[in-house]
Amino acid sequence: ILNVEQSPQSLHVQEGDSTNFTCSFPSSNFYALHWYRWETAKSPEALFVMTLNGDEKKKGRISATLNTKEGYSYLYIKGSQPEDSATYLCAHLSGNTGKLIFGQGTTLQVKP
Amino acid sequence: ETGVTQSPTHLIKTRGQQVTLRCSSQSGHNTVSWYQQALGQGPQFIFQYYREEENGRGNFPPRFSGLQFPNYSSELNVNALELDDSALYLCASSPQTGDILEAFFGQGTRLTVV
């Protein structure tokens, strides 16, 4: 993996469904992995910054895991609500550059 | 609210013109990064400024330039605008450089070049 890739590109679920997205990133020279939630016409909102292999973080119904050896992170949303509808971006921080490399995002639509 | 504001929110320019986009960072954040998001893509790193000096640059031509001021504001300047410069431009401020473990984004400036 040379770039940051996210899948799926878009997702439509019903209210109450649980869902998950994948972020793949280069496993070499890893420094940190960021997850952002981005609603239309708003600023991207930081969800998690993950740095350690095996890290698992949780914020309410949203959680994320990290595997730096194989270069992937999963974002889980339990019991999706319409207000969870947004684009979810992951970004890889490589080395000590301060430069975030973003995936193209996963757009989630939760239907009531 | 991230405490980072950008202006203007929308802008229409003609090919060949010059544009200045502005960002006001959180107080105390001495690092600001600029990103370009073209349609259907993730944000692409343009450059970063730390204490008023450029501190890293992405794959963008020299007609993209920036300034950072002591009052935690910054500018992105683009000369000789091309149609492909049409995009959403985001700035992000951070309390430190290098190992950026926190980045706070503005809401973006939508630039349309016609």
Interface residues (C-beta under 8 A of the other chain):
Chain A: V4 Q6 Y31 A32 H34 Y36 A41 K42 S43 P44 E45 A46 V49 T51 L89 A91 L93 N96 T97 G98 K99 L100 I101 F102 G103 Q104 G105
Chain B: E1 T2 V4 T31 S33 Y35 G40 Q41 G42 P43 Q44 F45 Q48 Y50 N55 G56 G58 L90 A92 S94 T97 G98 D99 I100 L101 E102 A103 F104 F105 G106 Q107 G108
